[in-house]
Structures are given as C-alpha cells and as structure tokens.
C-alpha cells in the first residue's frame, strides 16, 4: 500500500535523519547497532526454562541510486548474538539484497529483486519447536520480478518468484543422523492481479496465485511435494489518505503429489490497514496466510494465518513510542489439534541527533496447544536495550 509521506515512520526528520555518503551519484547509508537482549525462556519450553543475556551487534549498509524513473538499491547486513552462559546458542546471521525498478508506477513499471540471507528460525513456532540443541539455521536464496501497467482506471500486474531454503542439521538426536533436511525446499510461484477503480475512493480487485513446493525427499516424512492455488477477490477503500483499508476473500487449495495426503482446502483471507488519525499517530495492520512443513506424523502441511497491528506515536520529533500485537493461527491439516500464538511488544525510540539513537522494547509471547498436540504450550518474556550509530 502506498502511504502519505508526512506520517510517523515515513516523515522526513531533517535534524535526525542520517545523511550518509555520496560516491559518484551513489548514496551510502551505514549504521551499526549494539544491544543487550534478555530472555527468560531461550528454548521456548513449558518447564525447565533457561534464562540468559545476549550481546548483539548489527552492522548494516544501504547503497542506493535514483535517477528519474530508475531506482537501484543494495542492502547488506549482519547480526551477531553472543550469549553470556548458553554459548552453544550463539548465532551469526547475514544478508545481501539487491533491487531495481524502471518506470513510473502511475503508468507502468518493471521491478526485480534478489538476494541471500542466513537466518535463525525462531523457536516456539510452527517452523521450529525444537526444545534443545543448537539454533535452527537456514539459508534463503530468493528472486522475483514484478511488472505492472495502468490503463486509465484498470491496473494489471504480474509476478514470478523463486525461493530456495536450505536448513542446517541440528544434533538433537545423533542416532537419527541428519534430521532437518526434510525442510529443504525449492518453491516457484506466479501471481496475476487486476484492479479497477470504481471511484476515487474505492477499487475492486481479483488475483490468482500458484506455487509449486518441491521438498527434498526424506524417509522421515515421505513425499510432501505439493501445488498451492489461491484465488481471491476484494475491495480497497481510501478516505483522504488518512484511512486505507483492503480486504480480500477467496479459496485456497494445497494439493499433494502423494495421494495418501490428498488435498487441503479452505478459505483464503487477506487484509491490509493503514490509518492515520492525526499527524503524529499511525496504525498499520495486515492479515496474511502461508504454508510450511513440519515433521509430525500424518501432517502434510501447516497453514499459518498471521495477523498483526502496529502502532507508532510520534510524541515529538526526537521521541516515538512503537508497539505491536500479533496473533498466529496454526492449522495442522487432517489432525485434531492446532496451535495459537500471541505476541505483544512495545517501547520507545529516542533520537539524539543524526548519528545516535536509542531503542528499548519489552515483549511477551504465549503459545498454546489446542487438543492433544505433539508440542507444548509456553510463555516467554524478552527485552532489548540498544543504541545505533549512523552516518
């Protein structure tokens, strides 16, 4: 969704925004963040919790260039986490992302993005419920191309994308040998969307999406390759750019190649919200769905429905309060259990000048199992204090 420029999170702050460096028409914006994270339940367990502190350092740099209808950007970064006691939980993450766009979005444009990142898969989620062992790490290689064109009130867009996921093995049970390769995935996708402006405030749209999931074969879980289809239709409503709301409903199907797993079908839901009641207050929310694999018996896929509402209040130019509330519904296909996950997080951001800012946040997480599930309910409290140096 396109947002106004003069709202919290997007407003230019001349006295506090980094100015970076300029090299032959390229703008470079470097920064480094130092933080201390406290976690009362590192392994996301119901019992026998382990608490610890971790020192975090996060260097980042963005290089960008804009020349009329051409836009290029390159983002690189890393995050190193070092625990005081649980040193086997230390992680090193990094990423490199490139993007480019050509054209005018009001008429027609073509954009592309690709990159690689090495990241930790958060514990206590449908993607990682390991209660012991080293952190679950994965490498993500991705690329996408999007083209769009506008004919008066009609807008047509299309996207093709590809993702490769490669997971590190975790030695939770050495006798089983490599035990995380079942998650390795090559995914190809295509999406088409048509939107029509009924009036200056209202648009209707329809979209179709196809994804092919090609998992690495594993005798532990069998063949779980699948084709995913999603068809949705919806409406977008705008009031003086202070309120932008979009809701879509439709049909989704996840068809396995293995006949024993059959097909998982259901309601497709999506939503986006942008609400700016004042110049200093912003609400941003979304609802989205995705699918992921897990090693549980009889479960071919997990459908995740995620909802989040984020609030940002700009008390003054140098001080903002940022909070978020998230909810995830975990639908385990063809079994009599499911999962729920809630997260509340918030804290202040203090900008001292162009090169120095401070952040503090406190978060509470709770995951509950509904039915006789192979995972446990748990709760977690974590906080982060950090400062950022930028140019």
C-alpha positions, 0 to 999 in steps of 0.5 A: 500500500502506498502511504502519505509521506508526512506520517510517523515512520515515513516523515522526513526528520531533517535534524535526525535523519542520517545523511550518509555518503555520496560516491559518484551519484551513489548514496551510502547509508551505514549504521551499526547497532549494539544491544543487550537482549534478555530472555527468560525462556531461550528454548521456548519450553513449558518447564525447565526454562533457561534464562540468559543475556545476549550481546548483539551487534548489527552492522548494516549498509544501504547503497542506493541510486535514483535517477528519474524513473530508475531506482537501484538499491543494495542492502547488506547486513549482519547480526551477531548474538553472543550469549553470556552462559548458553554459548552453544546458542550463539548465532551469526546471521547475514544478508545481501539484497539487491533491487531495481525498478524502471518506470513510473508506477502511475503508468507502468513499471518493471521491478526485480529483486534478489538476494541471500540471507542466513537466518535463525528460525525462531523457536516456539513456532510452527517452523521450529519447536525444537526444545534443545540443541543448537539454533535452527539455521537456514539459508534463503536464496530468493528472486522475483520480478514484478511488472505492472501497467495502468490503463486509465482506471484498470491496473494489471500486474504480474509476478514470478518468484523463486525461493530456495531454503536450505536448513542446517542439521541440528544434533538433537538426536545423533542416532537419527543422523541428519534430521532437518533436511526434510525442510529443504525446499525449492518453491516457484510461484506466479501471481496475476492481479487486476484492479479497477477503480470504481471511484476515487475512493474505492477499487475492486480487485481479483488475483490468482496465485500458484506455487509449486513446493518441491521438498527434498525427499526424506524417509522421515516424512515421505513425499510432501511435494505439493501445488498451492492455488489461491484465488481471491477477490476484494475491495480497497477503500481510501478516505483522504489518505488518512484511512486505507483499508483492503480486504480480500476473500477467496479459496485456497487449495494445497494439493499433494503429489502423494495421494495418501495426503490428498488435498487441503482446502479452505478459505483464503483471507487477506487484509491490509490497514493503514490509518492515520488519525492525526499527524503524529499517530499511525496504525498499520495492520495486515492479515496474511496466510502461508504454508510450511512443513513440519515433521509430525506424523500424518501432517502434510502441511501447516497453514499459518494465518498471521495477523498483526497491528502496529502502532507508532506515536510520534510524541515529538520529533526526537521521541516515538513510542512503537508497539505491536500485537500479533496473533498466529493461527496454526492449522495442522491439516487432517489432525485434531489439534492446532496451535495459537500464538500471541505476541505483544511488544512495545517501547520507545525510540529516542533520537539524539541527533543524526548519528545516535539513537536509542531503542528499548522494547519489552515483549511477551509471547504465549503459545498454546496447544489446542487438543492433544498436540505433539508440542507444548504450550509456553510463555516467554518474556524478552527485552532489548536495550540498544543504541545505533550509530549512523552516518 
